[in-house]
Amino acid sequence: MGRAFIGSFTSAGGRGIVVADVDPDTGALTVTGAIGAVADPSYLAVNHTQAGPVLYAVSETAPGAVAAYDIAGPVPRPICTPVAVRGDEPTHLAIAHGHLLTANYGSGSVTVLPLATDGTPQPPSSVLRHEGRGPHPDRQLAAHTHQVLPDPSGRWALSVDLGTDSVRSYSLDAEAGELTLHRETALPPGTGPRHLAFHPAGRHAYVLGELHPTVTVYRWDAAAGVLQPAGETPLFPEGVNGPVSPSAPVVSRDGRHLWVAVRGADTIVVLALDETGEKAEVVGSVPCGGHWPRDLALHPSGTHLYVANERSGDVTWFDIDPVSGIPHRAGSLSVPAASNVIFV
């Protein structure tokens, strides 16, 4: 029996971090506990240390912070007081070379926090602030970093900035705990990139536009730390009715499919990837099982897909057709203000 940890917005009625058992055969979730120690733990990550697994959560507040938990027991146990990230509204975090990186949406920055050997985050060693803006009159008046993650080679860290229509790659000095900007890749003005996902082969990345509903495919040169555009796929036909707001991309374990959660339309869009991973084609979509799907997560087995439906307050899971990649709804669990799902 595996476990899932579900982040939620306490400011919207969420319980904080919800813990659930995961049925290994059906993928069904059963809640076993929750902890509300910090406000708005909207995104989570796990680090496997010598002392055991440590769960990290952003506190998507202004000013923002990160919290760390021992998850050896049935309910997460805080191992330190929350650590300020010296930035506002962190929306994403990741582990790289013994450091915790946070993407701070409100302040348009990336924070680096060293990790002790037991996984405890230390005060920030550096904060790198982005500059720039885009054409959207409300959403792109300044930089808004939405995601930061290491590349598959482990040589680089990448950040996705919705406000500046760009993806930045950095080198990380593990001793000094500092990021150095290596390259900034521009997307078409008004794209509003939110998240990216890598192909399992590590040679392509898929950048999801939130303001303009597209997937932009890039070749990723890990030796040079460079993204090279390879194509763009609209998620909807021209003239689609109503506003849509894509939120999360997930690539299948075999690299044959890409799933995208779309708020507003409340759907999961399914894209087929060619053998190289360079071409993406929309082949279908299904209802997400709720309202306002903020995040997607793939079970480690690769057979179940989970959607955190923020405004309807549930996590819905789907069985995946191994040939077509089309998800089929299998169940749902009430989780008020759900925002993110991870598995341990």
C-alpha positions in Angstrom: 0.0 0.0 0.0 1.5 3.3 -1.1 0.8 6.7 0.2 -0.2 10.0 -1.3 0.2 13.5 0.1 -2.2 16.2 -1.1 -1.6 19.9 -0.8 -4.5 22.4 -0.4 -5.3 26.0 0.2 -6.2 26.6 3.9 -7.4 30.1 3.0 -10.1 28.5 0.9 -11.2 25.8 3.4 -8.5 23.2 2.8 -7.1 21.0 5.7 -3.5 21.7 4.8 -1.6 18.5 3.9 -3.9 15.5 3.5 -2.5 12.0 3.8 -4.1 9.1 1.9 -3.4 5.4 1.4 -3.3 4.4 -2.3 -4.7 1.0 -3.4 -1.9 -0.6 -5.5 -4.3 -2.2 -7.9 -7.2 0.3 -8.4 -5.4 3.5 -7.5 -8.2 4.4 -5.1 -7.4 6.9 -2.3 -8.4 6.6 1.3 -7.7 9.6 3.7 -5.8 8.6 6.8 -5.0 12.0 8.3 -4.1 15.7 7.7 -1.9 18.4 9.2 -2.6 22.1 8.9 0.6 23.5 10.4 1.2 26.1 7.7 -1.0 28.3 5.6 -1.7 27.3 2.0 0.7 24.4 1.4 -0.1 24.4 -2.3 2.8 22.4 -3.7 4.8 19.5 -2.2 8.0 17.6 -2.9 9.8 14.7 -1.2 13.5 14.2 -0.5 15.0 10.8 0.4 17.7 11.6 2.9 19.9 9.3 5.0 17.6 9.9 7.9 14.5 8.9 5.9 12.1 10.7 3.6 11.4 14.4 4.2 8.3 16.1 2.8 8.5 19.8 1.9 5.7 22.2 1.3 5.6 25.8 0.1 3.5 28.2 2.1 2.0 30.2 -0.8 1.7 33.4 1.2 3.3 36.9 1.2 5.9 36.7 2.5 6.3 33.1 1.6 8.0 30.2 3.4 8.8 26.4 3.2 7.9 23.8 5.8 9.6 20.4 6.3 8.1 17.2 7.7 9.1 13.8 8.9 6.7 11.3 7.1 7.9 8.1 8.8 4.7 8.1 10.9 1.0 8.1 9.9 0.8 11.9 9.9 3.6 14.3 8.9 5.6 15.7 11.8 7.2 19.2 11.5 11.0 18.9 11.9 11.6 22.7 12.1 9.8 26.0 12.1 8.9 27.2 8.6 11.8 28.9 6.8 11.2 32.3 5.0 12.1 32.2 1.3 12.6 36.0 1.0 10.0 36.0 -1.7 6.3 36.2 -2.1 3.8 33.5 -3.0 6.0 30.5 -3.7 4.1 28.2 -6.1 6.6 25.4 -6.8 9.6 23.8 -5.2 12.2 21.1 -6.2 15.4 19.5 -4.8 18.7 19.9 -6.6 22.2 19.1 -5.4 21.5 19.2 -1.7 19.4 22.4 -2.0 15.7 23.3 -2.1 14.7 25.6 -4.8 11.4 27.6 -4.7 9.7 29.6 -7.5 8.2 32.7 -6.0 5.3 33.8 -8.2 4.5 37.1 -6.4 8.0 38.5 -6.4 9.2 36.9 -9.6 12.2 35.2 -8.1 13.9 31.9 -7.4 15.2 31.1 -3.9 18.0 28.6 -3.0 17.9 27.0 0.5 20.7 24.7 1.5 19.6 21.4 3.1 21.2 19.9 6.2 22.1 16.2 6.1 18.8 15.3 7.8 16.9 17.3 5.2 16.2 20.4 7.3 16.1 23.5 5.2 18.4 26.3 6.1 18.0 30.1 5.5 18.3 31.1 1.9 21.8 31.2 0.5 20.7 33.3 -2.5 17.6 34.8 -4.2 17.7 35.5 -7.9 15.1 38.0 -9.0 13.8 38.1 -12.6 13.2 41.3 -14.6 10.8 41.9 -17.4 7.2 41.9 -18.3 4.8 40.8 -21.1 1.8 42.3 -23.0 -1.0 41.0 -20.9 -2.5 44.0 -19.1 -3.2 42.3 -15.8 -1.1 39.1 -15.6 2.2 40.3 -17.1 3.0 43.6 -15.5 6.1 42.1 -13.9 8.0 38.8 -13.6 6.0 35.9 -12.1 8.1 32.8 -11.7 5.7 29.8 -11.6 8.0 26.7 -11.6 11.6 25.7 -11.0 13.1 22.2 -11.5 16.3 20.4 -12.3 16.8 19.1 -15.8 17.0 15.3 -16.3 20.8 15.4 -16.5 21.1 17.2 -13.2 23.5 19.7 -14.7 21.0 22.6 -14.8 18.0 24.2 -13.1 15.2 25.7 -15.2 12.5 28.2 -14.2 9.3 29.1 -16.0 8.2 32.7 -15.8 4.6 33.5 -16.7 5.2 37.3 -16.5 8.2 37.5 -18.8 7.2 34.9 -21.4 10.4 33.0 -20.9 12.2 30.0 -19.6 15.6 30.5 -17.9 18.3 27.9 -17.4 20.8 28.3 -14.5 23.9 26.6 -13.2 24.0 25.9 -9.5 27.1 26.3 -7.4 26.5 23.6 -4.8 29.2 25.0 -2.4 28.0 28.6 -2.4 24.3 27.8 -3.0 24.0 30.3 -5.8 22.3 30.2 -9.1 23.9 31.8 -12.2 21.8 32.7 -15.2 23.0 30.7 -18.2 20.4 31.3 -20.9 16.9 32.9 -21.2 14.6 31.5 -23.9 11.8 33.7 -25.1 8.3 32.4 -25.9 5.9 34.3 -28.2 4.6 37.4 -26.3 1.5 36.7 -24.3 2.0 32.9 -24.0 2.2 33.2 -20.2 4.2 29.9 -19.7 3.3 28.2 -16.4 5.0 24.8 -16.2 7.2 22.5 -18.3 7.6 18.8 -18.4 10.5 16.7 -19.8 10.3 13.7 -22.0 11.6 10.6 -20.2 14.5 10.4 -22.7 15.6 13.8 -21.5 16.0 15.4 -25.0 12.7 17.3 -25.3 10.7 19.6 -23.0 7.1 20.7 -23.3 6.3 24.2 -22.1 2.6 24.8 -21.3 1.1 28.3 -21.9 -1.4 29.4 -19.4 -2.5 32.7 -21.1 -2.3 31.3 -24.6 -3.4 27.6 -24.5 -0.5 25.9 -26.3 2.2 23.4 -25.8 5.5 24.5 -27.2 8.0 21.7 -27.9 11.7 22.3 -27.4 14.8 20.3 -28.0 16.9 20.2 -24.9 20.6 20.2 -25.2 21.8 19.1 -21.8 25.5 19.5 -22.7 25.0 23.2 -23.6 22.0 23.9 -21.4 20.0 25.3 -24.3 16.4 25.0 -25.4 15.8 25.0 -29.1 12.2 25.5 -30.4 10.8 22.5 -32.4 7.1 23.3 -32.8 3.9 24.5 -31.2 0.6 22.7 -30.7 -2.6 24.6 -29.9 -4.7 22.8 -27.3 -8.0 24.1 -28.8 -9.3 25.0 -32.2 -9.3 28.7 -33.1 -12.4 30.5 -31.8 -13.0 28.2 -28.8 -15.7 29.7 -26.6 -14.9 31.0 -23.1 -11.7 31.6 -21.3 -9.4 28.6 -20.7 -6.4 28.4 -18.4 -4.1 25.4 -18.8 -2.4 24.5 -15.5 -0.3 21.3 -15.6 1.5 19.0 -18.1 2.4 15.4 -17.4 4.3 13.0 -19.7 3.6 9.2 -19.7 6.4 6.9 -18.5 6.9 5.5 -22.0 7.0 8.9 -23.6 4.1 8.3 -25.9 1.5 10.7 -24.4 1.3 14.1 -22.8 -1.7 15.0 -20.6 -2.6 18.6 -19.9 -5.1 19.9 -17.3 -7.2 22.9 -18.5 -9.1 25.1 -16.1 -12.2 26.8 -17.4 -12.8 24.0 -19.9 -12.4 21.6 -16.9 -10.8 19.0 -19.1 -7.7 16.8 -19.5 -6.4 17.2 -23.0 -4.6 14.2 -24.4 -1.7 14.6 -26.8 0.1 11.8 -28.7 3.9 12.2 -29.0 5.9 10.7 -31.9 8.8 8.3 -31.4 11.3 11.1 -31.1 9.2 13.1 -28.7 9.4 16.1 -31.0 5.9 16.2 -32.4 2.8 16.6 -30.3 -0.8 16.1 -31.6 -4.1 16.5 -29.7 -6.0 13.2 -30.0 -8.8 13.8 -27.5 -10.0 15.2 -24.2 -12.1 14.1 -21.2 -13.8 15.9 -18.3 -11.5 16.3 -15.4 -14.1 15.1 -12.9 -14.5 18.4 -11.1 -14.0 22.1 -11.4 -10.7 24.0 -11.9 -8.1 21.3 -12.2 -4.9 22.9 -10.7 -2.6 20.0 -11.0 -2.0 16.6 -12.5 0.0 13.7 -11.1 0.9 10.3 -12.5 1.0 7.3 -10.2 4.5 5.7 -10.1 3.1 2.6 -11.9 2.1 4.9 -14.8 -1.4 3.4 -14.9 -3.4 6.0 -13.0 -3.7 9.7 -13.4 -4.8 12.1 -10.6 -6.4 15.5 -10.9 -6.5 18.0 -8.0 -9.7 19.9 -8.7 -9.3 23.1 -6.6 -12.7 24.7 -6.8 -14.9 21.6 -6.6 -12.7 20.3 -3.7 -11.8 16.8 -4.8 -9.1 14.6 -6.2 -10.3 12.5 -9.1 -8.4 9.5 -10.5 -8.4 7.9 -13.9 -7.3 4.6 -15.4 -5.2 5.2 -18.5 -5.8 3.2 -21.7 -2.2 2.0 -22.4 -2.7 2.2 -26.2 -4.7 5.4 -26.8 -3.6 7.2 -23.6 -7.2 8.3 -23.0 -8.0 8.5 -19.2 -11.2 6.8 -17.9 -12.6 8.1 -14.6 -12.3 5.5 -11.8 -13.1 7.4 -8.6 -13.0 10.6 -6.6 -12.1 11.7 -3.1 -13.3 14.9 -1.3 -10.3 17.2 -0.6 -11.4 20.8 -0.1 -9.3 23.3 -2.1 -7.0 20.5 -3.4 -3.9 21.9 -5.2 -1.3 19.1 -5.7 -0.8 15.4 -5.3 2.5 13.5 -4.9 3.3 9.8 -4.1 5.7 8.2 -1.8 
